[in-house]
Amino acid sequence: MAHQFPEITTYGAAFRFALEAEQACADLGAAAGVLAPDQVWRDKLEEIVCTHDDRVEKLMEKMQDAGATALESAVALDGAGYMGTLDVEPETSWPAAVEQLIRAESDAARYHDDFAAQCGDELASRAALFAKSAVQDRAAAAELKAMLA
């Protein structure tokens, strides 16, 4: 599950970081799904994985639509603040695996918000996708927390 999180120095690197964050959440969700205690959990985790996989496709399309100039614009985001949950090996026990996924979803949501705030001009019409991604990640984390309770 090694992910290649880039150092965030340009808009393009920030976009690639977002892609890696989405893939990391999908991978952690899939790993948690293997450990899930019942079908209800497996279904919820599969839904989360599919949402992240779909988002990766949408983000890749949006990245291809972005101009080369925008991709080279300077960005001042520090990726280290999002690591520790997104760049880890998956937990091997339940409920630790879903708790790890909850933290990753929260950090991915925070990254999407920060990226949209930092790169609003470059994102233009793409900003809505990141705002929606942040809302969906937070909702997934909240649903998982509620299911654990």
C-alpha positions in Angstrom: 0.0 0.0 0.0 2.9 2.3 -0.5 1.7 5.7 -1.8 3.8 8.2 -3.5 2.8 11.5 -1.9 4.6 14.3 -3.7 6.2 17.3 -2.0 3.6 20.1 -2.6 5.4 22.8 -4.4 3.1 23.4 -7.4 -0.6 23.2 -8.2 0.0 20.0 -10.1 1.8 18.4 -7.1 -1.1 19.5 -4.9 -3.5 17.8 -7.3 -1.5 14.6 -7.3 -1.4 14.7 -3.5 -5.2 14.8 -3.6 -5.3 11.8 -5.9 -2.9 9.9 -3.5 -5.1 10.8 -0.5 -8.2 9.4 -2.3 -6.4 6.2 -3.2 -5.1 5.8 0.3 -8.6 6.1 1.8 -9.8 3.6 -0.8 -7.0 1.2 0.1 -7.6 1.6 3.9 -11.4 1.0 3.3 -10.7 -2.2 1.3 -8.3 -3.4 4.0 -10.9 -2.7 6.7 -13.5 -4.5 4.6 -11.6 -7.7 4.8 -11.7 -7.5 8.6 -15.3 -6.4 8.9 -17.4 -8.4 11.3 -20.5 -8.6 9.2 -22.2 -7.9 5.9 -23.5 -4.5 7.0 -19.9 -3.3 7.6 -18.6 -4.9 4.4 -21.3 -3.2 2.4 -20.6 0.2 4.0 -16.9 -0.1 3.5 -17.4 -1.2 -0.2 -19.5 1.9 -0.7 -16.7 4.1 0.7 -14.1 2.4 -1.5 -16.3 2.8 -4.6 -16.8 6.5 -3.8 -13.1 7.1 -3.5 -12.4 5.1 -6.7 -15.0 7.2 -8.6 -13.5 10.4 -7.2 -10.0 9.4 -8.3 -11.4 9.0 -11.9 -13.1 12.4 -11.7 -10.0 14.1 -10.3 -7.8 12.6 -13.0 -10.2 14.0 -15.7 -10.1 17.4 -14.0 -6.3 17.3 -13.8 -6.1 16.6 -17.5 -8.4 19.5 -18.2 -6.1 21.9 -16.2 -3.7 23.9 -18.2 0.1 23.4 -17.9 0.4 27.0 -16.5 -2.0 26.3 -13.7 -0.1 23.0 -12.9 3.1 24.9 -12.4 1.7 27.7 -10.2 3.4 27.8 -6.8 1.5 26.3 -3.9 2.3 26.7 -0.2 0.7 23.6 1.4 2.6 21.4 3.8 1.8 17.8 3.1 3.4 16.7 6.4 0.2 17.9 8.2 -1.9 15.2 6.5 0.5 12.3 6.8 0.5 9.8 9.6 -3.0 8.6 8.6 -2.8 8.6 4.9 0.7 7.1 4.4 0.4 4.1 6.8 0.1 0.4 6.5 -3.4 -0.7 7.3 -4.3 -2.0 10.8 -4.7 -5.7 11.0 -7.4 -5.9 13.6 -11.0 -4.8 14.0 -12.1 -2.1 15.1 -8.6 -0.5 14.8 -8.9 -0.8 11.0 -12.1 1.3 10.8 -10.8 3.7 13.4 -7.8 4.3 11.1 -10.1 4.8 8.1 -12.0 7.4 10.1 -8.8 9.4 10.8 -7.8 9.1 7.1 -11.2 10.3 5.9 -10.9 13.3 8.2 -7.4 14.1 7.1 -8.4 13.8 3.4 -11.4 16.1 4.0 -9.1 18.6 5.7 -6.7 18.4 2.8 -9.5 19.0 0.2 -10.6 22.1 2.2 -7.1 23.5 2.5 -6.3 22.8 -1.2 -9.5 24.6 -2.3 -8.8 27.5 0.0 -5.1 27.8 -1.1 -5.7 27.2 -4.9 -9.2 28.7 -5.4 -8.1 30.8 -8.4 -6.4 27.9 -10.1 -9.2 25.5 -9.3 -11.9 27.7 -10.6 -14.7 25.3 -11.6 -12.9 22.4 -9.9 -13.3 24.0 -6.5 -16.8 22.5 -6.1 -15.5 19.0 -6.6 -13.0 19.5 -3.8 -15.6 21.0 -1.5 -18.0 18.1 -2.3 -15.2 15.7 -1.6 -14.5 17.2 1.8 -18.2 17.0 2.7 -18.4 13.4 1.6 -15.2 12.4 3.4 -16.5 14.0 6.6 -19.9 12.3 6.2 -18.2 8.9 5.7 -16.1 9.4 8.8 -19.3 10.4 10.8 -21.2 7.4 9.5 -18.4 5.0 10.5 -18.1 6.6 13.9 -21.9 6.1 14.4 -21.7 2.5 13.3 -18.9 1.8 15.8 -20.9 3.3 18.7 
